[in-house]
């Protein structure tokens, strides 16, 4: 049975959808427990639920004030308004003498320093901030040009260097430098991270050259023309983009449209020498990968990846066997998603800079919502959001389950990333709660006792359960217990406490049976298709 039958609410059978809904209800219960811990815990819980769960909440669109009415009188931007005219000098015509191609794709008087930074192009943790500094703030153009040359894609697909330079520059100009996080620097970082993940030994020679080209192109364009606000903000404000894309993956659809539209600009078609069939195949792959960066699709992506891990096949040399397109595109979707959520796996200095940027962007959105009299989105209220708690929650409930599952898929190639992730999580946990601005005096509230640790949301121990088709049995499987609590460097991090009937059976006790409810035994090993342990 295709994986989509398990988790796609549009395509799945009704009884599977029912159990997927039941899992999400259980998830929401656990998030409710987390929200009861504190005000900041409530914000973390709401942020995770609203961002990483694909649900369609009822929204009340606020009446526009005078400034909003003025905006509505303007003609809708459409796609044509999103693509800027290229400035003079970046698009030489047939009568112009071509300028020499810069070594790293950008003009800079600090080429030697840039070259030293790019010596780490193939390593995890490249300092993209220094690359930007030495490339005159053109990190995306620099990284895109250099990776395409490094991988010999220019020769393989007959990409004219001038077209590559023109497209990279046009693409970078359509990222907004005034957006704190989702700008060309983030795109360059995701592109370089995807480049490194493609080179992991477990995936050696797994993907075709066209698939590699598609993955890198998808990473480069995945946030182009990002306005610095979320999909839900665009939907709640009745924006033109939300209307254009019917509230479905609004930004991701827009990024794709702009990224492909730029190929039609003069001297920007980097795919001009691909066959029609190659262009069609590449376009479909890029669409699949960029749409997968919609964070509301995170749960289904993770579910599919976990299923693949449980059934993976490897060669004698440890290379994954992905002998059909469906499996390969699934890995590529998760790869770009991992690269997009890779900040906590980077060295602490880089991770801290990215954290400051994303929180700044969140708080700007919160300010805009406050000005409009809207309800402020979770983690966007600078007066109450805890930066440290948000990061601990983000790592525990989103990043760590994803990266641990990716690590299982490419074992042991992701060990470095997972170790850094653990170190950054511990650093954030030690920092203690801190908000970006002094909060206003809160109204008096009745103190509520904190629930026991066992009632906290344990996302990394439960992924989902699936109703089986044979003999009336129901089959369910769980993510393995978080590796964050296992021994590392001779030290044990505090384990989760277990209470009541969530304790596993003692020696000699009766093991769990298939008919037992999922929560009876706490966090069992994964059970997949007949109870095969993970």
N, C-alpha and C positions, 0 to 999 in steps of 0.2 A: 504493500500500500504506500503510495507517495506520502512524503512527510507533510505535504501541504494538507492532506486529509486529516492529520492530527491537529493542526494548530491554526489553519486558515479559517476564520469565522465565515468567510464568504463561500469557500469551496467545501468545507468539511461537512460530514454527515451530521444530522441534528443531534444524535446522542453524543458525538464527540464534542460538539460545540457546548452541549450541556455540561460536560465534565470540565472542559476548559473554562467555562464560566464559573463553575464551582471552585476551581483552583484560584481564580482571580478574586472570588469572594473571600476565600481563606487568606489570600495575600492582603486584601484590604483590612481584614480583622487584625492581622498582625501589625499592619501600619497604624491602625487605630491605637493599639497598645503603645506603640512607640510615641504617638502623638500625645498620649496622656502623661508622659514622663515630664515634659516641660514645654514652655512656649516655643523654644527653639527646636525641640524635638518634634513638635507639631509642624513647624515649617519644613523640616527635613522630610517628614512623612508625606506631607502634601506635595512637596516638590517631586519626590520619587514617584508617587502615584500619578500625578498629572503629567509627568514628562515621559516616564518609561513604561507606562501601561497604555495600550492602545484602546482608549475608551472615548466615547462621544458624549461628553457632559452637556447638559442643557445650559445654554448661556443666555444671558440677558444682554442684548446689545445696547449700550448706553446711547441716549440721545446726544447727537453732536452739538457742541457749543458753537459760538460764532466762528472761531478759527477753523473748526472742523467743517462747517458749512462752506467756508471759503474754499477749502481744499476740494470739496465735492463739486464745486462749480468748474474746476479744471477738467480738461478732457482726460479720460483714463489713460494711464501710461502705457498699458499694453506692453508687448515685448519690444517694439521699436523704440519706445522711450527709455528702455533699460540699457540699450546698447549705445554707447557714446561714440561720437566721431573721433577717429584717431587724430592726435595732434600732428602738425607738420613735422616732418623729419623722421617719423617712425615708419612711414609707408612710402619708400622711394618708388617712383614710377619708372616706366621703361626707359625714359630718357635720362635718368639720373645715374651717376657713377656709383656703383655699390660701394659702401664703406667696408673696411675690413671687419671680419667677424671677431668680436672680442673672445678671448680665451675661455671665459666663463659665462659668456652671453650677456654681460653688462659692462658698461664703461665705468671704470673706477681707477682712481690714482693709488689705491691700496691693494693692488692685485696680488702682491706677494703675501700680505697678511691673509687675504681671502683664500689664496691657494693653501696656506697652512691649515686654515679651518676646514677646508674641503678635503684635506687628507683623511678626515673622519667621515666622509660621505657615506661609506659603507658600514658604519658602526652605529649602534644604538646610543642615543644621547648626544648627537651632534648639537653644538650650541648654535641654534638657528638665530639667536639674537645677535651674536657676533657676526654671523654671515650677513645679516641685514645691515649691520653697521659698516662692514667693509665693502658692501655692494651698493652703497648709496640708497639703502632702503628698498632694494629690488631683489629681495631674497627669493621670491617665487620664480622670477625670470631666471635667476642664477641657478637655482636648484633644478628647475625643469630642463633647462638647456644642458646642464652638466650631466644629469642622470640619463637623458636621452642619448648623449654622446657616450657615456660610460657603458651603457647597455647595447651600444651599436644599433639602436633603433633607427637612427638617421639613415644609415646605409641599408639596413634590412628592408625598410619600407619606403625608401627613396624620398625621405622628407627633406625638402630644400632647407638649408640652414637659414636663409632669409625668412622663409615662412615660419620656421620654428621661433626665430627671434621676434617676428611680428606678432605671432599668436601669443607668445608668452608675455610680451609687453602689453598687448591689448587685454589679456586676461587679468593681469595684475592691476591694470588701471580700473577694472570693474569691481575690484574689491575696495571697500571703503576704509581709508586709513583712520578715519575718525571713529570707527567702531573698535571698541577696546579689545575684543577677543576674536570674533569671526572676521578676520581681515586676511590679507595676503600672507602675513607671517604664519598664521595658523595653517593656511593652505600649504605653504612650503614645508612646514613641520610634518603635516600628515602625508604629503608626497614623499618626503625623505623616509619617514617611518614605514610607509608601504614598500618603498624600494628595499629597505633592510629586511622586512618580513618576507618578501618574495624570494630572498636569497637564503632563507633558512634551510639547513641541510635536509630536513625531513621533506621539503618540497622541491628538492633538486630535480630539475628537468621535468617537473610535473605539468607545468603550464606551457602552452604554445606561445610563440612570440606575439601573436595577436592578442592573446589573453593578458600577457604582461603589459602590452601597450595600452589596452583598455583599462587595466587596473590603475596604472600611473596617471592616465588622462582623467579617470574618474576622481582620483585623489586630488588632482590639481584644480578641478572645477567644482568640487563638491559643495562649496559655500560661496561661490561667486555672487556678487551683488547682495550679500547678506545685509539687512538693514539694522542688525543689532537688537532685534526683538524676536520673540518666539512665535511659532505657528499659532499658538492659542491667542496671543496678543493680536495678531493680524485678523484672526477669526472674530474675536470679541469686538474689534473696532470696525468690523465690516469693510475691511480694506479691499482695494481693487484686486490685489493678488488672491485674496481668499475667495472673492467672487469668481475670478478667472479659473481657479483650480478647484472650485466646489468644496473648499475646506479640507481637502485631502492632500496631505503631505505638501502643503502650500509652498514652503521655501524650497524643498527638495526639487519639486517640479520646476520652480523658477530657476534654480541653479542650473538644471539640465538645459532648459530652454536658452538661457543666456550663453552657457558654455558652447552649445552647438551653433547658436546664431553667430557667434564671433568667427566661426570657421568660414563664414560667407564674406567676411570683410576682405578687402584687397590685401593680397600677399599674406594671408593668415591661414590658408587651407593646408594644414600639415598632413592631411590624409588624401591629398589630391592624386597620389599615385597608387592608392589602394584600389583593388577591384571593387565592383559594385557589391559583390557578395561579402567581401571583407568589411566594407563600410557598414553594411546592414548588420553583420554579426557584431562588429565593434560597438555600434550604436546601442544594440539591445543589451550587451553586457554592461556598458556604462550606465544605462538607465537602471538596470537591476542593482548595480552597486551603489549609485548615488541615492536611490530611493531607500535603500537599506540603512542609510545614515539618519533617517528619521528616527529619533530616539523613542517614539512611541512603538516602533517595531522591535525594540530591543528584546522583549520577552520571547517572541516567536523565533527570532534569530538565535538566541541562546538555546532555546529548546531544540531547534534543528541541529545546532552544533553539538550539543550534548549527545543527541542520538547518533550522530556521525562518529563521535569519539567511542561510544559503546560498541559500534560495529565496524570500526576501522580495520583496514588491512594494510600491512606493510610488507615491503620486500625484505629479503635477507639482509640488505644493507641498511634497513631502517627507513627507507623512503616510502611515503604514503602511496598507496595504490588508489588513484582516482581515475578510473578508466572510463568514465562517462561525463558528459558535459554538465549534467545536473549536479553531480558531486563537486566538480571543479568550480562552478559558479557559486555554489553555496559556500565553499571555502573562501573564494575571493570576496564575497559579500561580507563575511565575518572578518576577513583580513582588513578591509578598509574600515570597517566598524571599529575593530581593535585599534587601528592607527588613529582614528578619530577620538578614541577614548584612552589615549596612551600617555597623557600628561602625568598621571601619578606613577607611571613606570619609569619616568625619566629621572636623572640625578636631581637631588633636592633643590639646588639652586635654580634649575629650570622649572621644576614643578611649582616652586613658590611664585615665580613670575607669572606662570600661566594661571595659578589660582587667583592672584591679584587681578589679573585681566578679566577673568570670567565673572568674578564677583562685582567688579566695576560695571561690567555690561549689564548684569542682573539688576544692580542698584539703579542704573540709569533707566532701565525699563520700569522699575518700581516708581521712580520719580514721575515718569510720564503717566503712569496709571494713577498716581495720587493727584496729579494736576487735572486729570480728566474726571475725577470722582469715581474711578473704577475700583473694584476690589483688587488689592495688590497681590500679584502672583506669588506663590511660595518661593522663598529664598530671595525675593526681590525687594524686601523692605529693609532698608539700611538701618532702621532704628531697632529692629528686633532679630534679624537673621544672624546666626552665629556662624562665622566663617569656618571655624575649626570643626564644629559639629556637622556642618554641611559636607565638609570634605571626608570626615570619618564615615558618615552615612553613605556618601557617594561611593567611597571605596568598598565598604562592607557589602552594600546591597546591589551595586551595579558593576563597578570595575573589577573587583576581585573575582566574582563568579565567572565573568566573561573571560578574564585573562587566565584563570586557573583551568578553565575548559579548553581554551586555546593551547595552554601549556600541555595539557594531556594529549591534545591532537598532535603536536609537533615535538613531544617529549624526546630528549631533554633540552631542546633548543631555546625554550623561553625561561630557563632558570634565572638568568641575569635579570630579566624584567620583573619576575615574581619576587625576587629578593629585594630589589629596589622598591617595589610596590609596598612590601611589608615594612621596610624602613621608613618610607614616607608616611604610611598609615600610623606607625608608632609616633612619629614626630608630630603629626597633627593631633593625635590623641593626648600627647603630653602638654600641648599648648594651652588647653583649657578654653572655655567659651569666650569669645570676643566678638563684638559687633562693630560694624564700621562707623557708627555714629551713636551718640548717647540716645537711648530710647526715651520717648515721652513717658510721663508718669502713668503707669498702668492702673486701671481700676482695681479696687480690692477684689481678690478672688479667694474662694475657699480652698484651703490646702487639700490636695488629693494624695493619698498614699501611693507611692510608686509601686508598679507591679513587679513581681519577682523577675530576676533575670531570664528565667526560662520562658517568660511570656513575650520577651522582646522579639521583634521581627527577625527571623533567621532565614533570610532569602537564600543564602548560600547552601542551606541544607535541604531545601525543597524546591524543585523546579516545577513539577506537575505530575498529574496522574492521568492515565488513559484507560478508557473502558475497552476491554478486549473483546474479540469477536468470537472466540471459541468456547463452547461449553458453558456459557453464562458466567465465566470467570471475569473478574476485573483485574487488570494488570496496571501497576503504577510503578513509576521509578522516581528516584530522588537524586539530586546532586550530592556528591560526596561531601562529607563534613568539611568545613573550611579548613584549609591547610594553615591558616593563620595561627591556629592553636597548637600546632605540632612543634616538636623540638627543632631548634635552629641555633647553630653555633653553641650547642651545649646548654641552651636556656629554653625554658618553657614559658610561653605566653599564657596568660590566664585562660583556662578552658571555660566553656559555658557550663553553668550549673544546671543540673537536671533535677526535677522534683516530681513527686507523685508517680503516676503511672507512665510518665515519659521515660523513666529509667529502663535501660535494657535489662533483659532477664539475667539473673545471676548464673554462675556456673551450674550446670545441671538443669537449668530452667528450660521451659519450652520456648523454642524460637518463634518469631512471628510467622503467622500463616497468611496465605494469600487473601483470605477473607477478612483479616483484621483491618480496622480503619487505619488510614494513613498516619494519624497522629499518635497511635498507641505506643509505638516504640521510639518516639523521638526522632532521631536522625539515623535511620538504617542506611546500609550501603545501597547503591543503586540497584534497582530491579528492573530488568528490561526483557520483555517477551518471554514470559515463563519463569521469571525469577532468577535469571542469570546475574550473579553479583558483579559489581563494577570494581 
